[in-house]
Amino acid sequence: MPVLETRRLGRTGMQPKALGLGCAWFGKADNTDRDTIEGVRRAIELGVDFLDTSPLYGESERRVGLALEGGWREKVHLQTKTGTHPSRRHDFSAEATRWSVENSLRLLKTDYFDSVLIHDPQDIEDPLAPGCALDELLKMKTEGIVRHIGLGVRQHAFHRRAIETGQIEIVLTYLDYTLLDQSVAQTTLPLAKERGVGVILASPLGMGKLAGPEPKDDPRAHAMWAWCKERGTSVRHLALQFCLAAPINGIVLSGPANRQQVEEVYEAATTEVPAEVWREFRAEFGVGL
């Protein structure tokens, strides 16, 4: 069985497998506890050892907590976020930050997090202000509750500001390093590498546009899908492997919703794509390996 390579996540010291498990879809109302338990445990069986969740993702934290009972927690790096709990959204005060992290500890049935990300601030100065989220997370780091601190947001300028504090060890970026858009390669990625900051590339399938089903509302995604279909290959394989080959000290985060989708993502990440296919794809679309 093909295996995932081990990666270095910046200066954190963590060495997870190249493909991580984003757990947002496990929290949806039309999902079940069983879907999550089976999906998470199957991912771990396949070698995936980095899990990402958030209070924003519905039932995700509670369900992932169930999946990690019985010794499964010890097999993974576990990451959650703060600042987007529905009850305290965009509250980056010290009190709200500690409340959110402690609530996540309870739901996920753990006594520490390998990493916690400041999540989707509307103004990057809010969590970085003295006595607010970053300072409280640093305090929790000294207490052993949080091992590493990061930022999860789309704005590249926010990435830069956070990295320049010298306290942010991980940046999660999404949608801006895919077959459709590589803009973060000109901004955050080189700065992160220079400063030893780990990078997590999320949404490698472009929020479903490159997942396999026909993308009818995006002409470029549709052209890629049709090109792959004509050649009997899967755009999902190309999309995921393109991100896995990114010039980062970090990992790629994909978000399946059940055991079957976990297996499909793993297959897409580990099935060899012939070099000829990549050459032809690059010649057609100007992007590829």
Secondary structure as GFF3:
##gff-version 3
##sequence-region A 1 289
A	DSSP	three_ten_helix	10	12	.	.	.	ID=ss1
A	DSSP	beta_strand	19	22	.	.	.	ID=ss2
A	DSSP	three_ten_helix	25	27	.	.	.	ID=ss3
A	DSSP	alpha_helix	33	45	.	.	.	ID=ss4
A	DSSP	beta_strand	50	52	.	.	.	ID=ss5
A	DSSP	alpha_helix	60	67	.	.	.	ID=ss6
A	DSSP	three_ten_helix	73	75	.	.	.	ID=ss7
A	DSSP	beta_strand	77	82	.	.	.	ID=ss8
A	DSSP	alpha_helix	94	108	.	.	.	ID=ss9
A	DSSP	beta_strand	115	119	.	.	.	ID=ss10
A	DSSP	alpha_helix	125	128	.	.	.	ID=ss11
A	DSSP	alpha_helix	133	142	.	.	.	ID=ss12
A	DSSP	beta_strand	149	152	.	.	.	ID=ss13
A	DSSP	alpha_helix	156	163	.	.	.	ID=ss14
A	DSSP	beta_strand	170	174	.	.	.	ID=ss15
A	DSSP	three_ten_helix	183	186	.	.	.	ID=ss16
A	DSSP	alpha_helix	188	195	.	.	.	ID=ss17
A	DSSP	beta_strand	198	202	.	.	.	ID=ss18
A	DSSP	alpha_helix	219	230	.	.	.	ID=ss19
A	DSSP	alpha_helix	235	244	.	.	.	ID=ss20
A	DSSP	beta_strand	250	254	.	.	.	ID=ss21
A	DSSP	alpha_helix	259	270	.	.	.	ID=ss22
A	DSSP	alpha_helix	275	285	.	.	.	ID=ss23
###
